């Protein structure tokens, strides 16, 4: 079975946040706040045993947490 891919939190131009699985074009979820995005991404990453990667507004990696 292929290994699950990391979960990314990406800020969107409209101020919302996308939660995406690495390598996929469509978001799993779009949420209104950064806190919601971080919490949901952490939940998914913990369940899958992968990293949560947070992209800053400058498009650089702001943080990375392994669960």
N, C-alpha and C positions, 0 to 999 in steps of 0.2 A: 504494500500500500504506500503511495507517495506521501511524503512528509507534508504536513500542513504548512502554509506560508504565513509569514508575518502579517500583522495587522497595522495599518497606517491610519493616523488621524491627520487629516489635511484641511486647512482652512480654505474656505471658498470665497470668491469675490463678494458675494452677497452677505457675508458675515456668518453664515452657517458653517457647519463642519461635516466633512464626509469621512466615513469610516470605510476603508477599503482593504481588501486582501491583496497582498503583494502580487503584482503581475496580472491583475484583472482590471478591465476598463471601467466596470460599473461599480458604484459604491454598494456596500451591504446596507448601510443606513446613512441618512442625512439628518442631522440633529441641529437644534437651535443654538446650543451653548457649548463652549469648550469643555465645561465640567461634564455635561452629558456625554460628549464624545469620548473623553478620557475614561469615564466610568464604564461605558459600554465596550470600548476597545479593550480595556483591562479584563473585563468579564470574558470576552471572546478569546483573548490571548491566553488567559489562565486555563480555560477549558481545552484549548488546542495545544498548550505547552509551547507556545511561540513567543516572539517578542512583540511588544507594542512600540511602534516608532511614531514619534510626533514630529510633523513637519511644521516649521515656523512660517510666518507670513513672508519671510525672505526666501522661502523654498529650501532652506538648509535644514538638516536634521537638528531639532531643538532638544530632543531627549530620546532615549532608547531604554526600555525596561524589559528584562527577560523574565518570564513567568513559568 
